């Protein structure tokens, strides 16, 4: 609990300082908002630990603390937890893509798209959308919509409603007692920084040049973790800041291990040589990867498309994503 209180306290202190200084110094206020956004990433990592019920011994404590942290991260906890657990059980499974993932199509699926669908997918995979427009849409708008999950999933829908009510109360308080335009600027900057960094970390966890994508019958949890998850080589200070989520191969292998114990677990069990190693520059180059080519077993850029007459003869393979492109703007979750 001390870790939670210290992290949340640091975030709220930076948030409040940003709001205060923005009244007199645009540069100072925005700089503090950026730092608050970085701190919010660490808050999200703690919520992520709660989603695996690894931060506290009691599941109920993880759920309650996760719900509170979700008010800060804008991610409804029960909903996000449900989607994220599906991601862990399907990552690398060609036949079960689309829930809690970055949407990834095969080369054949991409070629079979109609021109308008192809454009939508190209826009979705563009870094400006993945790191800019997309995170804001996801965290500010999409997470506010109960319709993103089936009506019978009541706990998940309730978490969306509770988070929305909390956010409404905060904004109404600033409308009544504070400077709401100034708060809105701080809120948008913090959200953009935190969500953009979060999507970068999330993207490079599995979007690698030689990924692990196999049919369901050949899928295994261990191979998915050690062959299909990255080991992002970050300086220790950034590894601490981002809750060791860069040791993603270890996390996927043992999601029950909380973030602050991941490095110790990796060293104790000799997992430092496992995972797909990525440097920071390599992680940025990963945004050039667009589709999975089943013929070569590699991620590539957008493949050339056949002429229109030939394109009409192509049909998407049986492993095509459910719902295809109607949910492409989903960045960290899907209807389930």
Order of alpha helices (4+ residues) and beta strands (2+ residues): alpha-alpha-alpha-alpha-beta-alpha-alpha-alpha-alpha-alpha-beta-alpha-alpha-alpha-beta-alpha-beta-beta-alpha
